[in-house]
């Protein structure tokens, strides 16, 4: 079923929308949640919550790219769940590793200002991503949006893990410079 | 700025970047591509089956066939030479619709299975977390070995446009796993 047809089901309040979403994007959403949470059970819960959020948000929303829309909901839910669980069980999943990598360039300064400016920060990140070449951008997004491991990225794009690491290192440095230039405190 | 803030802010990056970084996965769900993939797969099965089933059966009729293989593997991706000293092979389709060949040991217990997927049609395999992961380059092919406590449980590689996943029922040492992987066509 095409994306717009599934969105139409949501707008018609037809519960088949959830079945179709699950069929088409269930595994995709679960893989996003799993990369963040590293738990099949929690990932499943996140995906189920995704359908609820999707049901609540359509209408009024009418996303053109349903996969990305559902993926964003899942990622957001998974990150929230991760934060709740972090105090209880900090493991060695990709989210922890990603946070450690980013803290190398961002530090742990108070983010009171950033709480107010998350939308602005997102816009800056979008502008920054546009400055990158396609390969570098894909590697960066796979790492920090999908939370894929370095080896998974190397496997997917058929490059060596060391090349992935080097690309990420350079991009993180560029991002830091870019954010400072944009007026953020890093 | 806390790294958590950056990760959260990244959630709402433009859809185009999310899709760009995951094109293979999105292609999987495109109905038009899925239809094309199914048509191609059907045609391939028909052609390969026509070419291989008859010669295999004829060969088996003439020679008694390889004693170690109970099921014809003509439409499968592992050549019968792989099954030397094995009791039998079983073929099935997993929940995701991927053809799976399972190789049984002398006691007729599953020993390992192999999935082979066109890299342009299906996504890469999602595996459970492992505490052991190494890569080996052999004859220009990069094999990724994953498992626990230095024992191999999975081997992944890409060859000639296909992604392969070799899964062991238990685990085995890295060299044995690589030997098996290298023998799979």
Contacts between the chains, C-beta under 8 A, distances in Angstrom:
chain1	res1	chain2	res2	distance
A	1	B	31	7.2
A	2	B	31	6.6
A	24	B	29	5.3
A	25	B	29	7.0
A	27	B	96	7.5
A	27	B	123	8.0
A	27	B	126	7.8
A	28	B	25	5.9
A	28	B	29	7.3
A	31	B	126	5.3
A	34	B	126	7.0
A	38	B	129	5.6
A	40	B	128	7.9
A	64	B	15	7.5
A	65	B	15	4.3
A	65	B	18	7.9
A	65	B	19	6.4
A	67	B	19	7.1
A	67	B	26	5.9
A	67	B	29	6.9
A	68	B	15	3.9
A	68	B	18	4.5
A	68	B	19	5.9
A	69	B	15	7.4
A	71	B	18	6.2
A	72	B	11	5.6
A	72	B	12	6.5
A	72	B	18	7.5
A	75	B	11	5.5
A	76	B	8	7.7
A	76	B	11	5.2
A	79	B	7	6.5
A	79	B	8	6.2
A	79	B	11	7.2
A	83	B	4	7.3
A	93	B	129	7.5
A	95	B	7	7.8
A	98	B	3	7.6
A	98	B	7	6.8
A	99	B	3	4.6
A	99	B	4	6.5
A	99	B	7	7.0
A	100	B	3	7.9
A	101	B	3	8.0
A	102	B	3	3.5
A	102	B	6	5.7
A	102	B	7	7.1
A	103	B	2	8.0
A	103	B	3	4.7
A	106	B	1	4.9
A	106	B	2	7.1
A	106	B	3	5.3
A	106	B	6	6.2
A	107	B	1	7.3
A	108	B	2	5.9
A	108	B	3	7.9
A	109	B	1	6.1
A	109	B	2	7.5
A	111	B	1	5.2
A	111	B	2	4.6
A	111	B	5	4.6
A	114	B	1	5.2
A	114	B	2	7.4
A	114	B	5	4.6
A	114	B	9	7.7
A	115	B	5	7.4
A	118	B	5	7.0
A	118	B	8	6.6
A	118	B	9	5.1
A	119	B	12	7.8
A	121	B	5	7.2
A	121	B	6	7.3
A	121	B	9	4.1
A	122	B	9	4.7
A	122	B	10	7.3
A	122	B	11	7.7
A	122	B	12	4.8
A	122	B	13	6.5
A	125	B	6	7.7
A	125	B	9	6.0
A	125	B	10	5.9
A	125	B	13	5.9
A	126	B	13	5.6
A	126	B	14	5.4
A	126	B	17	7.7
A	129	B	13	6.5
A	129	B	14	7.6
A	129	B	17	5.5
A	134	B	20	7.1
A	137	B	17	6.5
A	137	B	20	7.1
A	137	B	21	7.5
A	138	B	20	6.0
A	138	B	21	4.5
A	141	B	13	7.3
A	141	B	17	5.2
A	141	B	18	6.7
A	141	B	20	7.3
A	141	B	21	3.9
A	142	B	21	4.9
A	142	B	22	7.6
A	144	B	6	7.8
A	144	B	7	6.5
A	144	B	10	5.8
A	145	B	10	5.6
A	145	B	11	7.8
A	145	B	13	6.7
A	145	B	17	7.5
A	145	B	18	6.2
A	145	B	21	6.8
A	146	B	21	6.7
A	146	B	22	6.8
A	151	B	133	6.2
A	151	B	135	7.2
A	151	B	144	6.5
A	152	B	124	7.2
A	155	B	124	6.4
A	155	B	144	6.1
A	155	B	156	6.7
A	155	B	158	7.6
A	156	B	24	7.4
A	156	B	124	5.8
A	158	B	158	6.9
A	161	B	135	7.2
A	179	B	1	7.4
A	184	B	1	6.1
A	185	B	1	6.3
A	186	B	1	5.0
